[in-house]
């Protein structure tokens, strides 16, 4: 058997395991096989997996609001909110509940069904969490799904968020274990797993993804997806971020990722996590309409919708509506 035939056979076998909902742990080698498939073959396989589990023309619309911007003590090399980097992001006070509700209502009126609240903390102090709990309750009253990304959680905090009505907690693994130390030194990836374990134990849905385009290899991208897909169970939502380079951060000036490689990453995420919402997250502003269309074909079925993604730009809402109309896509209903 030649190399191409062997790789295709291995990928088909891997697809079969997931399609049949059998318990499987992915290996980096298996996901590398998928990445290395001819582009058309990979997208064909990913689109097939997507259609088995979702309406291929439905997209979940989510909005992300920074409820506490800047001043973070961490040293994530990609993040303009880190206090130690000299960027245009200033340390701001936490928003009020009224401000958050107004933003959530506006997002809902524009078609968003999930509202995510993000804070630039290493982890919330109890007095800070108490304010977030009020925000969660208020946004739930608007009929929206709620998500929060607040950093690392202490014992009992995930349970408090669950009781307040939080639906999803976002905590990304960022990159593969072997590359993690190149990006962050102030916390380990084990710290991130610890928070994910707390979230899952509290009965919250997990939103967990990563960032590509940080100078990593294709094998590293494969290893990141393996790390996420082998969570038991894998996350309900998987945001895939393309690095947004911000002047003043250590990763500014990194060679940009080939857009087609980003599409491959989306396709591999869909195949390895067939029932997850795979979200186009940071970096969409720099993507052409054609690349975004390929991402939807490859299995992406969720986007962050609105003018800003935390502190960096996001495609304007009107542009998103126009693109979806041109592609014949429609917004997914609440609770999807």
N, C-alpha and C positions, 0 to 999 in steps of 0.2 A: 504494500500500500504506500503511495507517495505521501509526501508531507501534507499537501492540501487535503487530500481525501481523509487522512488520519485526523487532522484538525477538525474537519467538518463532522466526522463521525463522533468525535469526542464531544463537540458542542451539541449535537443532536441528542446524545445520551444525557448530557447535563440538562438540556431543556426538558427532556422527558421526565426526569426526576421531579422538577419543579411543577410542571404541568399536571402531573398526577398527584400533587400535594403530598408527596412522600417527604418524610423527614430527611434532610440532607445537609451536610456541612460542605460548603464550597471550599475548594483549594485555590490558592493563587494561580496555580498552573491551569486549572479549568477556566478561570476568568481571563487569563492571558490568552487562551485559545479563542475565546469569544472576541476579545479586542483585536486579535490578529486576523479574523475572518475578513474576506473581501467586504467592502463597505455595504454593497447592496445586499449581500447575504445576511450580514449582521442586522441591518434594518428590517429585512423581511422576517427574520426570526423574532426580533423584538416586537414588531407590529403584530405578529401572530399571538404572542403571549399576551400583549395588551388587550387584544380583542377577546381573548378567552375570559377576561375578568372585568372589563370595563366597556362602557360605551366609548368607542374610539374617537368620537367627536365631542365629548363632554370635557370641560376643563373647570377645575375647582378654582374659584377666585378668592384669594386671601389677601389681607392687608396687614402690614407690620408697622407698628408705631413705636418709636423710641420714647419710653416713659421716663427714662433717666439717662441723659446723654453725657459722655465724656468723664474723665477722671478715673478711669479704671486702673487698678494697680497691677494688672497682668501685663505680660510683655509679648502677647501674640503678634507675630511679625507682620501680619496683614492688617491689623486693626488701627484705624485712626483715632479710636477712643482711648487708647492707652495713654495714661498721664505722662509717661516718660518720653513720648515721641512729640516732636514739634510739628503739629498739623494744624489745619484750620478749625478743628473741632474743639470747642470750649467746654469746660466743666459746667454743666447746667443743673439747676434744681430739678427735683422730681415733679412731674406734672401732677395737677390736681385730678380728682375723680371726674369733675365736670369737664375738664379739657379732654380727658380720655373718652368719655361718653360722647362728646361732640364729634370727635374724630371717628369713633366707631359708627355713629349714626350716619355720618357722611359716607363712610366706606360702604355701609349696608345699602344706602340709597343708590350707590353706583354699581351695585351688583355683588359686592364681596359677601361671602357667607361665613368666613372664618376671620377672626381678628386676633392678631398676635401682639403681645406687649413685651418689649425688650428693654432690659436695663443693663447699663455698663457697670456691673459689680463682679467681684470675685465670687460673691454669694450674698444673699440678702440677710441683713440683721433683722431681728424679729419686728422691730418698729417699722422697718421698711416693708417687710412682708405683710404686716397688718394693713398697710395702705394699698398694697397690691390686691389683697383679698377683697377689699371694697370695690376695686376696679373690676375684678373678675365678676363679682355679683352683679354689678351695674351693666356690664356688657352682655351678660347672659340674659338679663331682662329685656334686651333689645332683640332677642331671638337668634343671636349669632353664636357659632361655636367659638370657644375661647382657647387661646394658646398663650403660653408665657415662656420667656427665656431670660432667666435671672441669674445664671451662673450655677455654682455648686450649691447643693442643698444640704442642710443639716438634718439630723434625725427629727422626724415629726413634721417637717415643713411640707413635704409632698402630700402628706395626709391632710394638712390644713388647706392646701390648694384644691385638693379633691373635694373636700367638704364645701368649699366656697363655690364649686361648680366648674372648676377648670376642666377642660376636655383633653388638652394636649400640653405636654411639656417638651420644649425644644432644648436639646443639648447635643451639639455636634461633636463627632470624634475628630473632625478636621482633616486628618490625613492618616496614612498608614503608620503602624507602631514604629517601624524602623526609621521613619522620616520625621516623626513628631518632634524630637529634640532639636531639629533644625529650625523649627518654627516657634516653639514655645518652651520656656524653661521654668516658668513660675508655677506650673502645675503639671502633673503627669497625665498620661492618657488613662492610667488606672483611676485617677481622681474622677475623670469623666465617667468611666464605667461605674464607679461607686454611686454617682448621682443617678445614672440611668437605672441602676438596680433599685434605688429608693423610689424612683418614679414608677417603675413597673410594679413594685410591691404595693404601692398605694392604690393601684388600679387605674392609673392615668394612662392615656394613650401616649406613645412615644413618637416624637419627631426628632430624627437624628440623621444627619448627613455629613457632608464634608466640603472641602474647597479644593479645586484643581487649578492648575496654572501657577503653582507656587515654585516651579522649577523642578518638580518631581518627574520621575520616569513613568513610562506606561505601566511597568510592573508595580510601581508604587500606587498608581491609580487603581490597578487591579486589587492590590492588597487592601486598600481602603474599602473598596466595595465588599471584599471578603469579610473584613472586620465588622461591617454593618450588617451584611446579610446573615452572618452566623450568630448574631444576637438571637436569643431564644425567648420569645419569638422575634422576628425581625420587625423593625419599626413600621408603624402604620403610615407615617409620612417620612419621605426621604428627600430633603432639599439638597440639590446639587448646585454649588456656587462656583462661578468662574471668578478668579481673583480680580477684584477691582483695585487697581494700583493707586495708592494715595501718596502724594509727595510727603516725605517726612517719616514714612514707615520703612522698616528694613527691606521689605520686599518690593519697594518702588524701584523700577528699572529691570525687573525680572522679564525674561523673554516671554512674550505672550504665547498662550497655548493656541495651537492650530484649531480653528473653529470646528473642523470636522472631527478632531480628536475629542472635543467636548461632546459632540453628537454621539460618538462611539461610547463615551462614558454614560450618557443617558440610556442608550440601548442596553448596555451591560447591567445597569442598575435595574432596568425593567425586567430583564431576564432572570436576574438573581433574586429579585424581590417582586414576584409577579402580582401580588395583591396590594402592594403599597401604593400610596400616592407619591409619584415621583415629581418633584417640584423644580421648575426653573426658578432659581433664586438670584443671588447677586450676579451681576455681570450682564444682565439682559440688555441693558442700555446700549452696550457696544455690539450687540448681535444684530445682524441683518435680519430682515423679515424671512429671507430664505433659510437661514440657519435655524431660526425659531421654528419654522414650518417643519424642518427635518427633525427637530427635537420632538415635536408633537407626534410625528410619524414614528419615531423611535420609542415612544411610550411615555413621554412626559404628559401629565394630565393635571397639573396644578401650577399656578403662577402666583407670585406676589404682585398685587395690582395696586397701582397708585404712583404718585410722583416721586417718592423717596423710599429707600430701603435702609432703615436706621439712619445713617449719616451720608450715604452715597446715593447718586441718582438712580432712578428706575424709569422705564419707559412710561410716558404719559398715558393716563387712563384712556384718552381718546384714541391714541395710536393702538392701544391694545384692543379696543372695541372694533376698530377698523380692520385690524389684522384678523381677528377672529371671524368677522363677517366675511372677509375675502376667502378664508379657509373653510367656511361652513361649519365653524365650531360654535358651541353654545355653552353657557355657564352651567355648571353642575348645581343641582339644588342643595339646599341646606341639609346636612346630615349625611351627605354622600361619603 
